[in-house]
Amino acid sequence: MKKRGYSVIEVLIAMAIFLFGIFPIIGFTFTSLRGERIAGSKEEAARLSGTVVDYIKSRGYDEVKELIEKQTGDIFGKTYELKLRSDNSAFITEDYEFEKDFYDITAPTVSDNIFLLNSRGLRMDDGKAQFTVYMSLVDVELMRLKSSTGDNDPETGWEKEDKYENPITGKDGSNVLFGTGGINTDESGGSDSLTRDKFILGKIVFEYTQNTDGVFDKNVETQFVISPIEEWR
């Protein structure tokens, strides 16, 4: 019996069917890999942002408060650009700006190893990265959710409660739970709030790009609080 082979047309049809089925799979694979890289970079940026918060908190309440009070209006806001160390082992701030502000050190030979960010997955060598630190001193006030006057007329949002009972003194104070805005109770000018100092409310905005044009197109925000109890003793 004669063996019959495949014609060129049959081979081309088979290849077309194969390519028609494989291209969507290849496209889906590349899309998945790209999405995984973006998610991984965002997660790494969040981890680095958290590391910056740890560095700031390590200075203690007193020193951070003093740093804020040096700024106009008791609000601190400064941007620090990151760059790779010469050995490509970690990221540091340009001209050691972070060390100069938070550690009061100006000599690079001394501050070289104080502030380091070790990235395990955020590729910034082909792009750029920076983070901005926002901090302010705030009172923590007693709030309550606005009550509704009826199903047809609901009120939303929060409003200040009139006062609270201080659990330490047992007296009715103002609506300030923590901070300096409470009712004075002695000649020293103290307050009837739970503490006699404000809280530090802060936020880190970590911006980065993996494009060579240097335009920051991605960012992660991390909020933090430092209470007066976090003092160096």
N, C-alpha and C positions, 0 to 999 in steps of 0.2 A: 504493500500500500504506500502511496506517495504521501509524504508529510507536508502539510500545508502550513506556511509561516504567516506572519502578520504583515500587512501592508503598511506603507508609510503613513497613510491616512489614519489607520487604526491606532498606530503608535502616537501620532500627534493628538488625536482625540483623547487617548488615555492620559497623556501628559497634561492636557488642558484641564481635564477633570481633576487630576491630582493637584495641580497648582491652584485651581479654584477652591479646593478644600483646604490646602495648607496655608495659603496667604492669610486668611482670617486668624488662624491659630498663631502664626508668627506675629501678626499685629497685636493680638491679645497678649502674647508673651512680653513683647517690648513695652506695651502699656502697663502691664503688671509690674515689670521691673522698674519702670520710671516712677510709678506710684509708690513702690516700696522705698525707692531712694528718697523721694520727697518726704514721705512719712518718717523715715529714719533720720533725715536731716532735721526735721522739725522736733522730733523727740530729743535729738542730741542738743539742739539749740536750747530747748527747755531745761535740759540737765545743766548746761553751761550757765544759763541764767540763774538756776538754783545755786550753783557754786558761787556765783557773784554775791548772792544774798548771804550765803554762809560767811564769806569773807567780811562783808559789812557787819554782820551781827557779831563776829568775833572781836570787833573793836569795843563792844560794850555800849550801853546806853549813853553814858556820860560823854564819851568822845564823839559819838555820832551826833548827839544833840549839840555839842559845841561846834561841830562842823556846819550844821544847819544854821545855827545862830549867826555864823559869820557871813551868811548870804543875805542879800536884801530881801526883806519881807519874810524871813524865817522859812524860805522855801529853797531847797537845794535841787538843782537840775543841771546835770553835766553829762556830756557825751564823751565816751572813750573809744578810740579806734584801736582795733586789734591788729597785730602783725605776728608773723612767725618768728620764732627765735632763729638765730643763725644756724643752729644745729637741727632745725625743723622738728624739735621734740615737743614744743608746746607754744601756746599763744601768750603774748604779753601786750600791755597797752603801749601805745606810741609814746616814746620819751618818758616812760614810767609815770604817766599822769595819775594813774590810780594810786600808786604808792605815795606820790607827793601829797595827795588829798587825804587819804585815809591812814597813812602811816607816818606822814610828816617827814619823809626821807627824800632827799634830793640827789644823793650820790648813787648813780647806777651800779657801781661796784658793790654797794651795800644792799640795794633793793633788788638785785637781779633775781633772787629766788623767793621773794616774798609773795608775789602775785603771779600765779601761773594757771593757765587753763589748758588742760590736756583733753584734746578732742579725740574721740574714738570712732567718729564716723562723719563728722561734718567737714566736707572738703572746702576749705576756704583758700587754698593756695592758688586756685585759678579765679578767685573772686575777692570779695572783701567782707569784713564783718565789723560791727561796732555795737556797743550797748550804752544806753542812757539810764542814768540813775536819777529818779525823782523821789524826794523826801520832804516831808513837812511835819510840823508839830501840831497835834490836834487834840481837842477834848473829845472824850467818848460820852455821848449824851444818851439819856434814856428816851427811847422812841416806842411808839405803839402804832399798830395798823389801824388806819381810819375805819370806823364802824360804818356799816351801810344803814341808810334810813329806810330801805325797802328794796324789794327786788327790781323795781322800776327806776330806782334812783341810787345806784351803788356808788360809793366813794372808793377811790383807790389811793395807794401810796401810804406814806408814813408821816406821822406828826410827832412833835415833842410831847412827852408826858410832862405833867405839871411839876412833879417832884417825886422823890423816892425816900424810903426810910433807910438811913445808913445802918447796915447790919453791925457796924463796930460801935458807933456811939448811940444808936437807937433813936437818933433825932431825924426829923424830916429836913432833908436838904433841898438843893435845887435839882434840876433834871440832869446835871452833870455827874455821871458816875465816876469817871476817871479824868483827872485834869485839874486845872486851876480855876475853874469858873464856879466852884461851889460857894456856899455861904461861909463867911469867915466865922471861926469859932473861938479864936484867941487873939491876943495882941500881936502875935508874930505874923499875922496876915495869912495864916493857913486857910484851908478850905474844908468844907464838910463833905467833899468828895472822898472816894476810897483812897486816892493817892493825892499827893500835893504836886504832881508834875504831869505834863502832857505825854501822850503816846506819840511815837514816831510812826507815821504811815508812809510806806514807801512802795515804789514800783520800779521794776527793771524792764526796759524794752530792749530786747535783743534783736538786732537787725542784721541780715546777711544776704548775700547774693552769690550765686555760683556762676554768674556771667562775668565776662572780662570787661564789660562796659562800666562796672563799678556802681550801677544803679541798684539800690537796696529794694528788692521786690518781695522779701519774706521777712516776717517778724514774729516774735513770741513775747508775750507779756507775763510777768510774774509779780504778784503783789506780796508784801510782807509787812509785819508789824513788829516793832520793838517796844516793849513796855519798860517803865521806870525800874521795875524789879530786876531787869537784866543789866545790872551795874557791875563794874569791877570793884571787888572788895579787897 
